[in-house]
Amino acid sequence: MAGTDDAVDEDALYVLTALLLTPAQYPSVLGDDFPAACAALGLGPYAGGYGLVLGQDSGGARWTVVVDDVSLVAVAIASWDCGMEYDLSPGERSVVSALPGWPLAVAVAAPGVPEPHDPEPEEGDPAPLTPPDTGAWGPAQRRLGADEIALQWTEWRQQIDDADLSSPDTPENAPKERHQGVQRALEEARGYVESAPPVGRVRSSFAPGGARTLRADGPGWSMVARTDDIAFVLLDEEPCEVIPVGRGARLPALLEALDKMAVRPA
């Protein structure tokens, strides 16, 4: 593999970005949990996880290379996030598979090669991976929306007036349809505490002030919450709507219980 500033090599993959596919951190666009995300790429739910390296070959074709050297990919991502250069070059022995296309949109392209495009299919090849349609609404877009809220929590939280919040304890304050969907999501989330869901359905990550950011997903719903604050719920049946849920009497205990059973980044 090669960095994007190398001379063109016919056998090289010019790396543009990389992602982790682990129980605690995976592209949620691929599924509601880690096994589902793995299955979307034709992979088994290996507990150690994978790294996904997205790049172009010398002809400009898009490829997603799956590797089992998770630590190497994690170091590369951390370095790039800090503005540092890092030559991500996994060894050939670490390559699990090479899949045509990209599962997410990539805003950059390798210099000196043709524009990004899907490779010419050969007999037996899987269909190219493609980013979700941003003009539609469905499970992938719902999960991407929840990811965005988790990343931009402060901006979303500042838009909410606590006086206008409904809570799961006062359903009469919320529109009926929305209440039904939110209640279903919260009940299913409570069920996760009693009976463990597939790994990755509930994930916990760092948040300021000693709190944790929770991401929970289920059939038709996603939830983002801070253990010391409110929750936001997104539903398949409510296109592009983000529904805030106040703490009330029950939400804090639910969030605490979910945090205890959630998977966390190593």
N, C-alpha and C positions, 0 to 999 in steps of 0.2 A: 504494500500500500504506500501511497505517497501523499505528501502535503500538497496544498493547492498552488504553491509557488515553485514546484519542481518542473523540470523539463518533461515534455510529454513522453510517456513510456507506454508502449502498446499493451503491456501486460499489467499496468498499474491501475489501482483504484485511487482516484483523487478524493481524499476525505474532506467532506464539507461540515459534517456535524456528527454527533453520536448521542445515543440515548441508553439509559439503563432499562433492563427488563428483569426486575427482581420482585419478590413478593411485596416489598415495601415501597417500591418506586418503579412504575411502569407507565408507558403511554396509555392513559386511560381511554383514549380514543379507540383502542383495540378491544376493550371489553370491560365488564363490570368488576372483574376480579382477575387475579394473576393467571389461573388456569385458562380462563377465557381469552386473555390477551395472548398467551402462548399458542393456544389453538388457532387463533386468527392468523398466525404465521406458520402453522404446521409444525409447531414445536411441542415437545412434552413439557409439563410443568416441573422442570428441574429445580429443586429447592435452592441451589446455588445461583440460579438466574443466568442471564445472558447480557451481553452488550450488543447494541445495534449500531453499526457503523454505516452512515449514509454517505454515498459519494457517487462519482461518475467515472466511467471507464474512458479510455482514450478516444472513443467515438462519441462521447457525451451521454451515453445511456445511463439512466438512473439504476442504482443497485443498493439494496440493503443487505449488508453482510452481517450475519449473526456469528458472534464469537462467544466462547465460554470463559475468556479472560476478563472477568467482570472488574477486577481491581484495576487493570490497565485502563479500561474505558472510564472508570470512575475518576481516576487521577487526571485523565485528559479533560474530562468535563469540568472538574474542579479548577484546573489550571486555566481553561478558557474563561470560566466564570470570573476569575480574578484578573482577566486581561493579559494573561501570560501565554506565550507560545508553547505549543506542545505537539510534537510529531507523533501522532497516533498511528502506529504500525504494528498491529497484532501479527503474531507469527502464523504461518500457514497451518500449523498443528492445532491452533486454537479456533480455526474457522469451522463452524458447525454447518452452515449453509449460506448460499448466496441467493437472494430473492430479487426478482426484477421489480423495479419501481420503488417508491417511497411511501410509507404510511402517513407521513405528515408533509405539509408544504415546507419547502426549504427556500429561503429568500435569496440565497447566493448561488453562484455557479462557479465551476472550476475554470480558470483562465486558460486560453490556448486550446480549448477543445470545443466541439460543437455544442449548441444549446441543449439543455437537459431534455431528454425524451426517453420514452420506454424502449427497452431493447427489442429487437426483432424476435418474436417468439419462435422457439423450436419445439418440436413434437414432445409432448409430455411436460412442458414447462407450465408452472402455475400462472394464473392471470396476474398481471403486474399489480403491485400494491398501489393504491391511490389515496390521496388525502380525502377527507369527507367534504361533501358539497356544502360550502358556506351559505348557499342560498336556500338550503332545506333545513328542516328541524327533525331530529330523531335521537336515538340513544347516543350516537357518537357526538353530535353537536351539544347535547345536554351535558355529557361528561366534560367536553372541552370548556363549556361555560362554567362548570363548577371548578375546573382547574384555574380558570382566569380569576374567579372570585378569590380562591385561595391565595393566588399570587398577588392580587391587588386588594387585599382585605380592607386596609385602611380607607381606600377610596370608596369602596362599596359601603362600608360601615358609616362613613360620614354622610351618606345620602339618606340615612334612616333616622327618623325622629322617634325616639323611644315611646313617646305618647301615642303614636299611631300603630305601635306593634300589637299584633294579636299574639296570644300564647296558646299552646296546646291545651291549656286548662280553661280557656274561655272561647270555645268555638263559635259562640254566637256573634263574636266580633269580626269574624272572617266570612267572606263570601262562601256560599255553600259548596260550590264545585271545588274551589281551592282548598277548603277545609277538608273535604273528603280525600283529596289527593295527598295533602300534607299528613293527615292522620294515618293514612295507609303507610306512608313512608316511615313515620315515627314508630308505628306499631311493628313494622318489619325490622326496623333498626333495634327495637327492644327485643325482638325475637333472636337477633344475633347474639345478644348477651346470654340468652338461655341455651341456644344451640349454635355452636360455632359455624359460620358460613364458610364458603370457599375462601382460601387465603387471599388476602388483598382486598376483600370487600370493605374492610375498615382499616384505614391507615392513619397513623399519627406522626406529626412532624413538629419541629420547633416553632414556637411563637414567642414574641417578646413578653417580658414580665413573668416568666416562669409558667406561662400557659402553654397549651398545645393546640395545634391546628388539626382538626379531624376531617377526613374525607371518607364518606360512606356512600356506597352505591347499592342499588338493588334493581329489580325489574321495573323499569319505567321511572326511576327516580334517582336523584343524587342529592347529597347533603354536604354542606361545608359549614363548619362551626369552630368557634374558639371555646375551649373548656371554661373560660372565665367570662363568656359573653353569649351572644345570640347564635342562631343558626340561619342559614339560607337553604332553601329547598328549590330544586328545579325538577319539573315533571315533563314527561313526554307529551302528556295531554295539554300542557300549557306552553305552547311554542314561545320561546324567547323570554318567558316570564321568570323573574327571580323573586321568590316569595320569602320574606323575612319572618322568622318565628321567634317570639320573645321567650325569655327564660321561664317565666311562670314558676310553678312549684315542682314540675316534673322534669323539665329539660336539663337542669344542672346534674341531677342524679344519672340521667341517661348518658350525658356526655362523659361523665366520670367513669361510668361502667364501660362505655365503648372504648375510652382511652386505655383502660386496663387490659382489654383483650385485643387491641389493635396491633398490627405489625408496625415496626419502626425501622427507619434506616439504620444500618450498622454503624 
